Amino acid sequence: MDAIINFLKEIFMLETKEKMPIGLCAFEYVPEQSPVQPKVKRKREMRLSELMDK
């Protein structure tokens, strides 16, 4: 009976000195970073008024 109780305590981490995270709580939280997109420089289009002046 003591073996069963000790086993359950180990499973549920009750009264153990060394607590090791199990499952999803073992992962560290890393904040999501959005990828930096390079800005594309487009050629400046000429306006109609600029074309009329030439």
Contacts in CASP RR format, 6 or more apart in sequence:
PFRMAT RR
TARGET T0000
AUTHOR 0000-0000-0000
METHOD contacts of the structure
MODEL  1
MDAIINFLKEIFMLETKEKMPIGLCAFEYVPEQSPVQPKVKRKREMRLSE
LMDK
8 14 0 8 1.000
9 15 0 8 1.000
9 16 0 8 1.000
10 16 0 8 1.000
13 19 0 8 1.000
13 20 0 8 1.000
13 22 0 8 1.000
20 26 0 8 1.000
END
